[in-house]
C-alpha cells in the first residue's frame, strides 16, 4: 500500500490533491496540517486510509515529530511527499517589500519544506518521490511583469532545493512543480494585484495535471527539473 504525504491540505490545491489521492484505492494518505481539526471531511475510496498529522510550517521540528507519530501508527515509509504548504502575501516592488513579511515567507516557503525533506528522507524507499511545489513567480528568466518578487524569491529557492536533492539522493525522484496560476485564495489575490478578477486556472484542472505529472515522473524524465502541471518543462 503506497503512502502519500501532502502538506497544507485544508484548502486550495492541497485540499484538491488530498481528495484526488484519497480516490486511489488501497492508498494511505497522510494529511499534514498546522491544525488537524481544520481539515474538511473527504471521500475515500475502498482500502484508503486517511491520517491527519500536525505539521506546522511555522514550527520547524514539527516535521520530525510527525514522522515519529506516523511510525507509532505503523506507517514506516513515505512513497510520495508533496511539499505544498505555503503563504503568498509578499507583494510589491523590491524597494517596498516588508522585510518582516519576507522573512516569514522564507521560513514557511523555504525552511519548512527543507525540514520536511530532512524528516521524510529516512522513510523514503528507492523510487519514492519528493515534490517541491514551486510557482511561475519563481522564474528569473523573464521581464518582471507582476509585483511578486518577494514571493517569487522563496519559490525560486524551491527550484534550487529540488535540483540539489536530485543529485544528492540518487534513489529519490525530486523535482519542483508549478501548479499554474490557480483560483485559490492565494492565486486570486495575486490576480487582483495584476488587475484581474481571478486567476485563469481552476483547482480541478491544476490538480488533475499535477497528479498525472507526479505519476509519470521518473529519475530519467522529470527529476531535477522544474516542471509545470501540464507536463511541460518550465524555465528556471
JOLINCOR-V365253 format. One line per field, one symbol per residue. ss: DSSP state (a for helix, b for strand, c for the rest). burial: 1 if it has 24 or more other ideal C-beta (glycine too) atoms within 12 Angstrom, else 0. Layout:
BEGIN
ss = ???
burial = ???
END
This chain:
BEGIN
ss = cbbbbbbccccaaaaaaaaaaaccccbbbbbbbccaaaccccccccccbbbbbbcccccccaaaaaaaaaaacccccccbbbbccccccccccaaaccaaaaaaaaaaaaaaaaaaaaaaacccccccbbbbbbcaaaccccccccccaaaaaaaaaaaaaaaaaaaaccccbbbbbbcccbccaaaaaaaaacccccccbcaaaaaaaaaaaaaacccccccccbbbccccbccc
burial = 01111111111111111111111100111111110000100100000111111111110001110110010000101111111111111110000010000101111111111111111110110001111111111110000001111111111111111110110010011111111111111110111010000010101001111110110010000111111110000101
END
